[in-house]
């Protein structure tokens, strides 16, 4: 279990510095993500299931999908171990959470979103580490 906890901290370290698409703050500062929102389970030899539950700043936040996208892209790029990634909105914190959960966990829809140059630019700005 110690290993899973270490992995969860690794995940959190990667996502806490992602910036909010509309504000200068990071997701950690806005409490969109907290240490408790990351769960890691070992599912195979050296492979982990990473579950993230994030809390949008407002219940009808149209940026929730975008934040989910940022989380996914950054982790895909930065996670140093093999993983399956599931990203959800914290239950009861968003009016269309089911739709958004589907969208951010659907590889094809994520790929399609990243082909949109405007969206991609926003995601890149959010996930790039400040110098």
Secondary structure, DSSP 8 states (H G I E B T S, - for coil): -HHHHHHHHHHHHHHTT-B-SSSSSBTTTTTSS-GGGEEEEEEETTEEEEEEEE--SSTT-TTHHHHHHHHHHHHHHH--SEEEEEEEE-TTS-TTHHHHHHHHT-HHHHHHHHHSHHHHHHHHHHHS---
